[in-house]
Amino acid sequence: MHCLNPEIFTYNLIKKQIMSFKTLGCLKCGSSYDVIPPDGVYTEPRSKLDDPPGDFVEMKKECISCKNKNTIYWYKPEIKQ
């Protein structure tokens, strides 16, 4: 029976998330900040909702510089055919 080491699993999960971070800009002051997608499905960040909004995950991120609360809408990437 194979047993998964939880420490290795956690390390690999964190490493994958860190490597998939995105750099965005504050809508108020323009300072850049890093965000990590909420999961492996919703990986495309947008600062405005699509019209129509569709399926998304909403996340708030406070700007370190000006304290503005930025809203990030995470969408599934579009499949290109």
C-alpha positions as a Markdown table, in Angstrom:
| # | Residue | x | y | z |
|---|---|---|---|---|
| 1 | Met | 0.0 | 0.0 | 0.0 |
| 2 | His | 1.4 | 3.4 | -1.0 |
| 3 | Cys | 1.0 | 6.2 | 1.5 |
| 4 | Leu | 1.3 | 9.8 | 0.4 |
| 5 | Asn | 3.5 | 11.9 | 2.6 |
| 6 | Pro | 1.4 | 14.9 | 3.7 |
| 7 | Glu | 4.4 | 17.2 | 3.9 |
| 8 | Ile | 5.4 | 16.5 | 0.3 |
| 9 | Phe | 1.8 | 16.9 | -0.9 |
| 10 | Thr | 1.5 | 20.3 | 0.9 |
| 11 | Tyr | 4.8 | 21.5 | -0.4 |
| 12 | Asn | 3.9 | 20.6 | -4.0 |
| 13 | Leu | 0.5 | 22.3 | -3.7 |
| 14 | Ile | 2.0 | 25.5 | -2.3 |
| 15 | Lys | 4.7 | 25.5 | -5.0 |
| 16 | Lys | 2.1 | 25.1 | -7.7 |
| 17 | Gln | 0.0 | 27.9 | -6.4 |
| 18 | Ile | 3.0 | 30.3 | -6.0 |
| 19 | Met | 4.2 | 29.6 | -9.5 |
| 20 | Ser | 0.7 | 30.4 | -10.9 |
| 21 | Phe | 0.5 | 33.9 | -9.2 |
| 22 | Lys | -0.6 | 36.9 | -11.3 |
| 23 | Thr | 0.6 | 40.5 | -10.9 |
| 24 | Leu | -2.2 | 43.1 | -11.1 |
| 25 | Gly | -2.4 | 46.9 | -10.6 |
| 26 | Cys | -4.5 | 48.7 | -8.1 |
| 27 | Leu | -7.4 | 50.5 | -9.8 |
| 28 | Lys | -7.0 | 53.6 | -7.6 |
| 29 | Cys | -3.2 | 54.2 | -7.4 |
| 30 | Gly | -1.7 | 51.8 | -9.9 |
| 31 | Ser | 0.6 | 50.0 | -7.5 |
| 32 | Ser | 1.2 | 46.4 | -8.4 |
| 33 | Tyr | 0.3 | 43.4 | -6.2 |
| 34 | Asp | 0.4 | 39.7 | -6.6 |
| 35 | Val | -2.6 | 37.4 | -6.3 |
| 36 | Ile | -3.0 | 33.6 | -6.4 |
| 37 | Pro | -5.9 | 32.1 | -8.3 |
| 38 | Pro | -8.5 | 30.6 | -5.9 |
| 39 | Asp | -8.1 | 27.1 | -7.5 |
| 40 | Gly | -6.9 | 25.4 | -10.7 |
| 41 | Val | -10.1 | 26.1 | -12.6 |
| 42 | Tyr | -10.6 | 29.9 | -12.2 |
| 43 | Thr | -7.3 | 31.2 | -13.3 |
| 44 | Glu | -8.0 | 34.3 | -15.5 |
| 45 | Pro | -8.2 | 37.5 | -13.4 |
| 46 | Arg | -10.3 | 40.5 | -14.5 |
| 47 | Ser | -11.0 | 43.8 | -12.8 |
| 48 | Lys | -14.5 | 44.1 | -14.3 |
| 49 | Leu | -17.3 | 41.7 | -14.7 |
| 50 | Asp | -18.0 | 40.3 | -18.2 |
| 51 | Asp | -21.3 | 41.2 | -19.7 |
| 52 | Pro | -23.2 | 38.9 | -19.1 |
| 53 | Pro | -21.2 | 38.0 | -15.9 |
| 54 | Gly | -21.2 | 34.2 | -16.4 |
| 55 | Asp | -19.4 | 31.9 | -14.0 |
| 56 | Phe | -16.7 | 33.5 | -11.8 |
| 57 | Val | -15.2 | 33.6 | -8.4 |
| 58 | Glu | -14.9 | 37.0 | -6.7 |
| 59 | Met | -12.0 | 37.9 | -4.5 |
| 60 | Lys | -11.0 | 41.1 | -2.6 |
| 61 | Lys | -7.4 | 42.3 | -2.3 |
| 62 | Glu | -6.4 | 45.4 | -0.3 |
| 63 | Cys | -3.7 | 47.6 | -1.8 |
| 64 | Ile | -0.7 | 47.9 | 0.5 |
| 65 | Ser | 0.0 | 51.5 | -0.8 |
| 66 | Cys | -3.4 | 53.2 | -0.7 |
| 67 | Lys | -5.6 | 50.6 | 1.2 |
| 68 | Asn | -8.1 | 50.5 | -1.7 |
| 69 | Lys | -10.1 | 47.3 | -1.7 |
| 70 | Asn | -9.7 | 45.9 | -5.3 |
| 71 | Thr | -12.2 | 43.4 | -6.5 |
| 72 | Ile | -10.9 | 40.6 | -8.7 |
| 73 | Tyr | -13.2 | 38.4 | -10.8 |
| 74 | Trp | -11.6 | 35.0 | -11.6 |
| 75 | Tyr | -12.9 | 33.3 | -14.7 |
| 76 | Lys | -12.2 | 30.0 | -16.4 |
| 77 | Pro | -9.8 | 30.4 | -19.3 |
| 78 | Glu | -11.6 | 30.2 | -22.7 |
| 79 | Ile | -10.9 | 27.1 | -24.7 |
| 80 | Lys | -9.4 | 28.1 | -28.0 |
| 81 | Gln | -10.4 | 26.0 | -31.0 |
